[in-house]
Amino acid sequence: MATRLDIFLVFLFTVVPCLTLGAAFEKRATCTPTSHGEAGVDDVPSITEAIQSCGDGGIILIPAGIVFQLGSTLSFAGCSDCEMQLEGTLKLTDDLDAWDGVKAIILLDDITGATIHSVTGTGLLDGNGLPYWTEFNEDSSYSRPTLVYIDGGSDITIENLLVRNAPNVFMSAAGDATNIHYSGLTMQAIPSDGVTPKNTDGFDIGPASQVTITNVIVDNQDDCVAFKGGANFVTVTDISCSGSHGLSIGSLGEGTSGNTVTNIFVSGATMTSSSKATGIKLWDGSSGHGVATVNNVTFNDITVDSSDYAAQIQVCYESTGTCVPSAHMLTDIVFSNFKGTTSGAEGSVVANLDCPADGTCGIIFENFEVNPPSGSAEVLCSNVPSSAGITCAGAASG
């Protein structure tokens, strides 16, 4: 006669596995848009239709070997826990008039749960930057779009992609977005035909919180990562930046609101041929300008490779006349475990630290072993306390 234990064991090894396997193999809806296959012909409507059909927990597949032209903003409206598998190419069209003044090429506006990635590693986001850089260099009033703009929302991942030639900023997270994750990205703004890209920030973060950036390569001509007002709890690890303006707090204080950056942790950065490896950019105390608060920021394990400065603090950012003293509050700012060699563009000066004269300069340097190509390293300081752990050789410039 079967005991209760016998019956339970039969249930455990027959019925339960069937239930588990059924759940594991539940198939997600997949939609594959089609491309016109013609340069300049907008393929966004087809991708939008796929998002509308499969955006609720499904997969939008951009097939390998196919180029989709983006002639209008690709909105992820209708996506909830959706996944875009980008194995082919999304490429911006050459239509300068159509893109003038447009906010974003790819827009995630108040989206909850989205992943944009390549499973095979073949995915390419091509910003087709050359005509846009050329136009902007000739007419600075021309307003270029951001390549990928996250505006609010939460739980968004962008990973394992080649991202090339953004017309303006590569990636922005703003609108108080939360839980944003970037990883495995190679981002390149490559000068072409004698045209130098401008304003090609790798990442603009803020206002946003709980953001991670890891295992990323950025080759550009502006900030590698810019921690904007409202950036809070942002972690950057294992990043390589080349040709950039560095890992930058700010700029802050131009206006009277949105001037707080808190809880930033950077660890494991290689900064090559950058104007600065790390820094804080602050406007002066002129009428109409605000007071910035920068608190709990750590730059750790930074390798400086032919960058002009290893560290820079500016309190006269964009000032063209007299620099009015400011009351910005810098507290718990740590520069630790720096090593390497500067470019020599600033002679023997490896850091330029100009703190707010009427504010607070709570900065600490630990294991700061950066040298110029020749001679002894010097650090210029203004309004820097003796407790900062750095030996100052003279006054800083703003």
C-alpha positions in Angstrom: 0.0 0.0 0.0 1.4 3.4 -1.0 2.2 5.6 2.0 1.8 9.4 2.1 5.6 9.7 1.6 5.4 7.6 -1.6 2.6 9.7 -3.0 4.5 12.9 -2.2 7.7 11.6 -3.9 5.7 10.7 -7.1 4.3 14.2 -7.1 7.6 15.9 -6.5 9.5 14.0 -9.3 6.7 14.0 -11.9 4.3 16.9 -11.6 6.6 19.6 -10.2 9.3 19.2 -12.9 6.6 19.5 -15.6 5.3 22.7 -14.0 8.8 24.1 -13.7 9.8 23.2 -17.3 6.6 24.7 -18.6 7.3 28.0 -16.9 11.0 28.0 -18.0 10.1 27.5 -21.7 7.3 29.9 -21.9 7.9 31.8 -25.2 8.0 35.6 -25.3 6.3 37.4 -28.1 8.9 38.5 -30.7 8.4 41.1 -33.4 10.8 41.7 -36.3 10.4 45.0 -38.1 11.3 45.4 -41.8 13.6 47.9 -43.4 13.0 49.7 -46.7 16.7 49.2 -47.4 17.0 52.7 -48.8 19.2 55.5 -47.4 17.1 58.4 -46.2 13.8 56.4 -46.1 12.5 56.4 -42.5 12.2 52.9 -41.0 11.0 54.2 -37.6 7.3 53.5 -38.4 8.0 49.8 -38.8 10.0 49.6 -35.5 7.3 51.6 -33.7 4.7 49.0 -34.9 6.9 46.2 -33.5 7.1 48.0 -30.2 3.4 48.5 -30.1 2.8 44.8 -30.8 5.5 43.2 -28.6 6.3 46.0 -26.2 4.5 44.4 -23.3 7.2 42.0 -22.1 8.1 40.9 -25.6 11.2 41.2 -27.8 11.8 43.5 -30.7 14.4 42.0 -33.0 16.6 44.1 -35.3 18.2 41.4 -37.5 21.9 41.2 -38.1 23.2 42.5 -41.4 20.3 44.9 -42.0 20.5 48.7 -41.7 17.4 50.6 -40.4 17.3 54.3 -41.2 16.1 56.6 -38.4 14.4 59.7 -40.0 12.3 60.6 -36.9 12.5 60.0 -33.2 12.2 56.3 -32.2 10.0 56.4 -29.2 9.8 53.4 -26.8 6.2 54.4 -25.9 4.3 51.2 -25.3 7.3 49.4 -23.9 6.9 47.7 -20.5 9.6 45.2 -19.6 10.4 44.9 -23.3 13.7 44.0 -24.9 15.2 45.3 -28.1 17.8 42.9 -29.5 19.8 45.1 -31.7 21.9 42.7 -33.9 21.8 44.9 -37.0 22.3 48.7 -37.4 20.2 51.7 -36.5 21.5 54.7 -38.5 20.5 58.3 -38.4 19.5 59.8 -41.8 21.2 62.8 -43.4 18.1 65.0 -43.2 19.5 68.0 -41.3 16.3 70.0 -41.5 14.2 67.2 -40.0 16.5 66.9 -37.0 17.1 70.5 -36.2 15.7 71.2 -32.7 14.7 67.6 -32.0 15.4 66.4 -28.5 16.3 62.8 -29.1 16.9 60.2 -31.8 16.0 57.3 -29.5 13.7 58.3 -26.6 12.7 56.4 -23.5 10.2 58.7 -21.9 8.8 57.5 -18.5 9.4 53.8 -19.5 9.4 51.2 -16.8 11.5 48.2 -17.7 13.5 48.2 -21.0 16.6 46.6 -22.3 18.5 47.6 -25.5 21.4 45.2 -26.2 23.1 42.9 -28.6 23.2 39.2 -27.9 25.7 38.4 -30.6 27.8 41.6 -30.2 27.0 42.8 -33.8 24.6 45.6 -32.8 25.5 49.1 -34.0 24.0 52.5 -33.1 25.2 54.8 -35.9 24.6 58.5 -35.2 26.0 59.5 -38.6 27.6 62.5 -37.0 29.6 64.0 -39.8 26.9 66.1 -41.6 25.6 67.3 -38.2 29.1 68.2 -36.9 29.8 70.1 -40.1 26.5 72.0 -39.9 27.1 72.9 -36.2 30.7 74.1 -36.9 29.3 76.4 -39.6 26.2 77.5 -37.6 26.3 77.1 -33.8 22.5 77.8 -33.6 21.8 74.5 -35.2 20.3 72.3 -32.5 21.4 68.6 -32.7 19.6 65.7 -31.0 20.9 63.4 -28.3 21.4 59.9 -29.5 19.8 58.0 -26.6 17.7 60.0 -24.1 16.2 58.5 -21.0 13.7 61.0 -19.6 12.2 59.6 -16.3 11.2 56.0 -15.8 13.1 53.2 -14.2 14.8 49.9 -14.7 16.5 50.5 -18.1 19.6 48.7 -19.3 21.7 49.5 -22.4 24.5 47.1 -23.0 26.9 45.3 -25.3 26.7 47.7 -28.2 29.0 49.6 -30.5 27.8 53.2 -30.6 29.4 55.5 -33.1 29.4 59.1 -34.2 26.6 60.7 -32.1 25.7 64.1 -33.6 25.7 65.6 -30.1 25.6 63.8 -26.7 25.7 60.0 -26.8 23.6 59.0 -23.7 21.5 61.1 -21.3 19.7 60.0 -18.2 17.5 62.8 -16.8 13.9 63.5 -15.6 14.6 61.8 -12.2 15.1 58.5 -13.9 16.1 55.6 -11.6 17.9 52.3 -11.8 19.6 52.9 -15.1 22.4 50.5 -16.2 25.0 51.0 -19.0 27.6 48.3 -19.6 29.8 46.7 -22.3 29.6 49.8 -24.6 32.2 51.0 -27.0 31.4 54.6 -27.9 33.3 56.5 -30.6 33.1 60.0 -32.1 35.6 59.8 -34.9 36.8 62.9 -36.7 36.4 62.7 -40.4 37.2 64.9 -43.5 38.9 67.4 -41.2 35.8 67.9 -39.1 36.1 67.7 -35.4 33.1 66.6 -33.4 31.9 69.0 -30.7 29.7 68.4 -27.6 29.9 64.7 -27.9 29.6 63.9 -24.2 29.7 60.2 -23.6 27.2 60.3 -20.7 25.1 63.2 -19.2 23.7 62.0 -15.9 21.2 64.1 -13.9 18.7 64.6 -12.5 18.8 60.8 -12.1 19.7 58.3 -9.4 20.9 54.7 -9.0 22.8 54.8 -12.2 25.7 52.4 -13.0 28.2 52.7 -15.8 30.6 49.8 -16.1 33.0 48.2 -18.6 32.8 51.1 -21.1 35.2 52.6 -23.7 34.6 56.2 -24.8 36.6 58.0 -27.5 35.2 61.5 -27.9 35.9 65.3 -27.7 33.9 66.5 -24.7 33.1 65.2 -21.2 33.5 61.4 -20.9 30.9 61.4 -18.1 29.2 64.6 -16.9 27.5 64.4 -13.5 24.9 67.0 -13.9 22.6 68.7 -11.3 20.5 66.1 -9.6 22.9 63.2 -10.1 22.7 61.0 -7.0 24.1 57.6 -6.3 26.0 57.1 -9.5 28.7 54.4 -9.8 31.2 54.3 -12.6 33.7 51.4 -12.8 36.1 50.1 -15.4 35.9 53.0 -17.8 38.5 54.1 -20.4 38.2 57.6 -21.8 40.3 59.0 -24.7 40.4 62.5 -26.1 37.8 63.7 -23.7 37.3 66.6 -21.2 37.3 64.0 -18.4 35.1 62.8 -15.7 33.3 66.0 -14.7 31.1 67.2 -12.0 28.9 69.9 -13.5 28.9 72.4 -14.7 26.9 73.7 -11.8 25.7 77.1 -10.7 24.8 78.7 -14.0 21.2 79.1 -12.8 19.6 79.1 -9.3 18.2 75.6 -9.3 19.4 72.1 -10.1 22.9 72.6 -8.6 23.3 69.5 -6.4 25.4 66.4 -7.1 25.7 63.8 -4.4 27.0 60.3 -3.8 29.2 59.7 -6.8 31.7 56.8 -6.9 34.2 56.4 -9.7 36.7 53.5 -9.5 39.0 52.1 -12.2 39.3 54.7 -14.9 42.0 55.1 -17.5 42.1 58.7 -18.8 44.1 59.1 -22.1 44.9 62.4 -23.9 42.1 64.2 -22.0 42.1 67.9 -21.0 41.6 66.7 -17.4 41.2 63.2 -15.9 38.8 64.3 -13.2 37.2 67.7 -12.2 34.5 69.9 -10.9 33.2 72.8 -13.0 31.5 75.7 -11.2 30.2 79.1 -12.3 31.2 82.1 -10.4 29.1 84.1 -7.9 27.8 86.7 -10.3 24.1 87.9 -10.1 21.7 85.2 -11.4 24.1 82.4 -10.7 23.3 79.8 -8.0 25.1 78.1 -5.2 26.2 74.5 -5.9 26.4 71.6 -3.4 28.7 68.7 -4.2 28.9 66.1 -1.5 30.3 62.6 -1.1 32.2 62.2 -4.3 35.1 59.7 -4.7 37.5 59.4 -7.7 39.5 56.3 -7.0 42.1 54.2 -8.9 42.6 56.7 -11.8 45.3 56.1 -14.4 46.4 59.3 -16.1 47.9 58.8 -19.6 49.0 62.0 -21.3 46.1 64.1 -19.9 46.7 67.8 -19.3 45.6 67.7 -15.6 45.0 64.8 -13.3 42.5 66.9 -11.3 41.0 70.3 -11.8 38.5 72.4 -9.8 37.1 75.5 -11.6 35.1 78.2 -9.9 35.2 80.6 -12.8 33.8 78.3 -15.4 32.9 80.2 -18.6 33.7 83.6 -17.0 34.7 86.2 -19.5 35.2 89.1 -17.1 35.8 89.5 -13.5 35.3 86.3 -11.6 33.0 87.1 -8.7 33.7 84.9 -5.6 31.2 82.2 -5.0 29.8 80.3 -2.0 29.7 76.8 -3.4 29.8 73.9 -0.9 32.2 71.1 -1.7 32.3 68.4 1.1 33.7 64.9 1.3 35.4 65.0 -2.1 38.1 62.4 -2.3 40.8 61.9 -4.9 42.6 58.6 -4.2 45.0 56.3 -5.8 46.0 58.3 -8.8 49.0 57.3 -10.9 50.5 58.0 -14.3 51.9 60.9 -16.3 50.4 64.1 -17.6 50.8 65.4 -21.2 53.1 68.2 -20.3 50.7 70.8 -21.8 50.7 72.5 -18.4 54.4 72.1 -17.8 55.1 70.5 -14.4 51.6 71.3 -13.1 49.6 68.1 -12.6 46.6 69.5 -10.8 44.9 72.9 -10.7 42.5 73.4 -7.7 40.6 76.6 -7.5 38.1 76.3 -4.6 35.2 78.8 -3.8 36.5 81.7 -1.8 33.3 82.2 0.1 32.2 78.6 0.3 33.6 75.2 1.5 36.5 73.2 0.1 36.2 69.8 1.7 38.7 67.9 -0.5 41.1 65.1 0.4 44.0 63.7 -1.7 45.4 60.2 -0.9 48.1 58.3 -2.8 48.3 60.9 -5.5 51.3 59.8 -7.6 51.0 61.6 -10.9 54.1 63.1 -12.6 54.8 65.4 -15.5 56.8 64.1 -18.4 59.9 65.7 -16.9 60.7 67.6 -13.7 58.9 67.5 -10.4 55.1 67.5 -10.1 53.4 70.7 -8.9 49.9 71.4 -7.7 48.4 74.9 -7.9 45.9 75.8 -5.2 43.6 78.6 -4.2 41.4 78.5 -1.1 42.4 74.8 -0.5 42.8 73.9 3.2 46.0 72.5 4.6 44.1 69.4 5.6 43.6 68.4 1.9 46.7 66.2 1.9 48.3 68.0 -1.0 51.4 70.2 -1.2 50.6 73.4 -3.1 53.2 75.2 -5.2 51.3 78.4 -6.0 47.9 80.0 -6.8 45.5 78.2 -9.1 43.7 79.7 -12.1 39.9 79.4 -12.5 
